[in-house]
Amino acid sequence: MNKTHALRILTMALGTMLLAPAFAQVSGQYYGGASIGKSRAKLDEAGMAAYNAGPAISVTGVAVDDSATGYKVFGGYRMNSYLAIEAGLFSLGTFGFDASTLPLGSVHGESKYRGMNLDLVGTMPVTDKLSALLRAGVQRSWTRNSFSGTGAVIVPDGSPRTRGVNYKVGAGLQYAMSPNVTLRAEVERYRINDAMDRKANVNAYTVGLVFPFGAAPMRQAYVAPAYVAPAPAPMPVAAPPAPAPVIVVAPPPAPAPVVPPTRQRVSFAAESLFGFDTSAVRPEGQAALDQFARDANASRVDTINVEGHTDRLGSEAYNQTLSLQRAQAVKAYLVSRSGLDAGKIAAVGKGESSPVTKPEDCRGNTASAKLIACLQPDRRVDLEMVGTR
């Protein structure tokens, strides 16, 4: 594949990623990581042996070592939910061969490939934690070769070096084990220049870890429960004097005043409870939910309503699903960690139907940084507890 074809593939991949569906929440984030695994080369070992043996000597057999251990280190910037740019350094390992010749002799060769790359990485969520990856990019590789001969073979250049700029592509899966660690498995193809400065392929199969940097701090809005004054005590009523000798039966005592149930409403910013584009409760958000649960356990709870909300960016169906998943995650956490009765907790997703902001305050429908910040109050989870102390 020539450089023009590689550029076309890269352009098509970028266009596909940029035309992905609009996302409900955007959060730029830097990350770094490292991977290690096996590399397998598809080189012309017979051609390299014949080149080094010379035209007057025939190659009668070639034993190939086409696998090695490779690794890479990388850093990147996630521009949105679907697209990141990533740069790295890689080593594909050392590959070798031993060839026998006639007249009697042998050729031994080794090739070591290293370089640097710049990729566009597309991500498509499969579940809350599992995502599929596609990557396309360019890389500059350096090839260090070592050739030696025995018997009738005299190698003209024992240490030739080559370099070149070529494409690389790949695909894989990644799994978010926690908000701070992601497991990644990939298959990548590197196009390289071999010892004779001809094109060849090296495939790398790696497993690695990704570490995000600069997680957004938790933002939480907590509304204190409203104070409800106790109902006034009933005024005593004097019983009329009973005329003698008539016996008057005293009226039954007045019923105790009914204390109306109190309502406590708490609103959490979605970013304070969940990781980006997920419905898993973050450790930072668990502390706030634990405080709410302690308040609930100190009261006689009649009902708790959990409402998930999103902003208007993204499709209505996607926002409805995400808001319901987050409301259900909060309900599950309260039940599992605080012993609250699941039958008294209702979880509903409101999607983008109940915004706090007004259209005239946050204008536009393009997901710019300014509009996303303006719509932040709409991305929330509301909890309302009805009960008595």
SVG drawing of the C-alpha trace seen along z (x, -y; Angstrom):
<svg xmlns="http://www.w3.org/2000/svg" viewBox="-81 -35 116 62">
<polyline fill="none" stroke="black" stroke-width="0.4" points="0.0,0.0 1.5,-3.4 1.5,-6.6 -1.4,-8.1 -3.6,-5.0 -2.6,-5.3 -3.6,-9.0 -7.0,-8.1 -7.6,-5.5 -6.6,-8.1 -8.9,-10.7 -11.9,-8.3 -11.4,-7.2 -11.3,-10.8 -14.5,-11.6 -16.3,-8.6 -15.3,-9.5 -16.3,-13.2 -19.7,-12.2 -20.5,-9.9 -23.8,-10.7 -23.8,-13.8 -22.9,-13.1 -24.8,-14.3 -21.7,-15.3 -18.2,-16.3 -15.1,-16.2 -11.5,-16.6 -9.0,-14.5 -5.3,-13.6 -4.1,-10.0 -1.0,-7.8 -0.2,-4.1 1.9,-1.2 1.4,2.1 3.4,5.3 2.8,8.4 4.0,10.5 5.0,9.2 5.0,11.3 6.9,10.1 6.2,10.9 9.6,10.3 11.4,11.5 14.1,13.4 15.1,15.4 15.5,12.2 17.7,10.7 19.8,13.8 20.3,13.8 21.2,10.1 23.9,10.6 25.3,13.8 25.8,12.2 24.9,13.3 27.5,16.0 26.1,18.0 22.8,19.8 20.6,19.9 19.5,23.5 17.4,23.1 16.2,20.5 15.2,21.0 13.1,18.0 12.5,16.6 9.5,14.3 8.2,13.7 9.4,11.4 8.4,9.5 7.2,5.9 6.1,3.0 5.0,-0.6 4.4,-3.6 2.0,-6.3 0.1,-9.4 -3.0,-11.0 -5.8,-13.5 -9.5,-12.5 -11.3,-15.3 -14.8,-13.9 -16.7,-10.7 -15.6,-9.2 -12.3,-10.6 -8.8,-10.9 -5.3,-11.8 -2.5,-9.6 1.4,-9.7 3.8,-7.0 7.2,-5.2 7.3,-1.5 9.7,1.4 8.5,4.3 11.4,6.6 14.2,8.4 13.6,10.9 16.2,13.2 17.0,15.9 19.8,18.4 20.3,19.4 22.5,22.2 24.2,21.6 26.0,23.4 29.0,23.3 29.0,24.3 28.4,21.4 25.7,19.6 24.1,16.2 22.9,15.1 20.7,11.9 18.9,10.0 16.6,6.9 15.4,4.7 12.5,2.3 11.7,-0.8 10.0,-4.1 7.4,-6.7 3.8,-7.2 0.9,-9.6 -2.7,-8.1 -6.3,-9.1 -8.2,-6.7 -12.0,-6.2 -14.0,-4.8 -17.5,-3.3 -19.1,-2.2 -20.5,1.3 -21.6,1.3 -21.0,-1.1 -17.4,0.1 -16.5,1.9 -15.6,0.0 -14.4,0.9 -11.3,-0.9 -10.3,-1.7 -7.1,-3.5 -5.3,-4.9 -2.1,-6.9 1.4,-7.5 4.7,-6.2 8.4,-6.7 10.4,-3.6 14.1,-2.8 15.5,0.5 18.9,1.8 20.2,4.8 23.1,7.2 24.3,9.6 27.2,12.1 28.5,14.9 30.5,18.1 32.3,20.3 32.0,19.0 29.8,16.0 31.3,12.6 28.7,10.0 29.3,6.6 27.7,4.5 27.2,6.1 25.2,3.3 22.9,1.5 20.3,-0.8 17.0,-2.0 14.2,-4.3 10.9,-5.4 7.5,-7.0 4.6,-4.7 1.0,-4.1 -0.2,-2.0 -3.7,-0.7 -5.3,1.2 -8.4,2.4 -9.1,3.5 -11.2,3.4 -10.8,1.6 -12.5,2.2 -12.7,-0.4 -11.7,1.5 -12.1,-1.7 -12.3,-5.5 -8.5,-5.5 -7.4,-2.4 -8.5,-1.0 -7.4,2.4 -6.7,2.3 -6.1,5.2 -5.2,4.4 -4.1,5.8 -2.0,3.4 -0.3,3.5 2.9,1.5 4.2,0.9 8.0,0.8 11.1,0.6 13.2,3.8 17.0,4.1 16.7,3.7 14.5,0.7 11.4,2.6 8.0,2.5 7.0,5.2 4.4,5.7 4.8,6.4 1.7,7.3 1.7,6.6 -0.7,8.2 -0.5,6.3 -2.2,5.9 -1.7,2.8 -3.1,0.3 -4.3,-3.2 -4.3,-5.8 -6.4,-9.0 -4.9,-12.3 -6.7,-15.3 -10.1,-13.8 -12.7,-16.5 -13.4,-17.4 -16.7,-16.5 -19.3,-19.3 -22.4,-18.9 -25.3,-21.0 -27.0,-20.1 -30.4,-21.6 -31.0,-21.5 -34.4,-20.1 -37.1,-22.6 -38.1,-23.3 -41.7,-22.5 -43.0,-24.1 -45.0,-21.7 -48.8,-22.0 -50.1,-24.1 -51.5,-22.3 -55.3,-22.3 -56.9,-24.8 -58.4,-23.1 -62.2,-23.1 -63.9,-23.5 -66.6,-21.0 -70.0,-22.5 -71.1,-21.9 -73.2,-18.9 -76.7,-19.6 -77.5,-17.4 -78.5,-14.7 -78.0,-14.1 -74.9,-12.1 -73.0,-13.5 -70.7,-11.2 -67.5,-13.1 -66.8,-13.4 -63.9,-11.3 -60.6,-13.0 -59.7,-14.9 -57.5,-12.9 -53.8,-13.8 -52.9,-16.2 -51.6,-14.6 -48.1,-15.8 -47.8,-16.2 -44.9,-14.4 -41.8,-16.5 -40.1,-16.6 -36.4,-16.7 -35.0,-17.3 -31.4,-16.9 -29.8,-17.7 -26.5,-16.3 -24.6,-17.4 -24.2,-14.3 -20.4,-14.9 -20.2,-14.5 -21.7,-11.0 -20.6,-9.3 -17.6,-9.0 -17.7,-10.3 -20.5,-8.8 -21.2,-6.0 -23.8,-5.1 -21.4,-3.6 -21.4,-5.6 -17.9,-7.0 -16.2,-6.7 -16.3,-10.5 -20.1,-10.4 -20.7,-7.6 -19.9,-9.8 -22.6,-12.2 -25.1,-9.4 -24.1,-7.9 -24.9,-11.3 -28.4,-11.2 -28.9,-7.6 -28.0,-8.5 -30.6,-11.3 -33.1,-8.8 -32.3,-6.1 -32.9,-8.8 -36.4,-9.3 -39.5,-7.2 -39.4,-7.1 -42.6,-6.9 -41.2,-7.2 -37.9,-8.3 -38.1,-9.5 -34.9,-9.3 -34.9,-11.4 -32.2,-11.3 -31.8,-14.4 -29.6,-15.3 -29.0,-18.4 -30.5,-18.8 -27.4,-17.9 -27.5,-14.6 -30.4,-12.5 -33.6,-12.3 -33.5,-8.5 -29.9,-8.4 -30.5,-11.1 -33.6,-9.2 -31.7,-5.9 -28.7,-7.5 -30.9,-9.4 -32.8,-6.2 -29.6,-4.2 -28.2,-6.7 -31.3,-6.9 -31.4,-3.1 -27.7,-3.1 -28.4,-5.6 -31.4,-3.5 -29.3,-0.3 -26.5,-1.9 -29.0,-3.2 -30.5,0.2 -27.3,2.2 -25.2,0.0 -27.8,-1.6 -30.4,1.0 -33.3,-1.1 -36.4,0.7 -36.3,1.0 -40.1,1.0 -40.1,-2.6 -37.6,-3.9 -38.8,-4.8 -36.2,-5.5 -37.3,-7.4 -35.4,-8.9 -36.5,-12.4 -34.0,-12.7 -33.9,-16.3 -37.6,-17.0 -37.1,-19.0 -34.2,-21.5 -33.2,-24.0 -31.8,-26.5 -33.9,-28.5 -33.5,-28.5 -32.7,-32.2 -29.9,-31.7 -28.1,-29.0 -28.5,-29.5 -27.5,-27.1 -27.5,-23.4 -23.8,-22.8 -21.8,-21.2 -19.3,-24.0 -17.4,-24.3 -19.4,-27.5 -22.8,-25.9 -21.8,-22.7 -20.7,-24.8 -24.0,-26.8 -26.1,-23.6 -24.3,-22.0 -27.3,-22.5 -29.4,-20.4 -27.1,-17.3 -28.2,-16.2 -29.8,-13.6 -32.6,-14.8 -33.6,-12.8 -36.8,-13.6 -37.5,-11.9 -41.0,-12.0 -41.3,-11.0 -41.4,-12.1 -38.8,-12.5"/>
</svg>
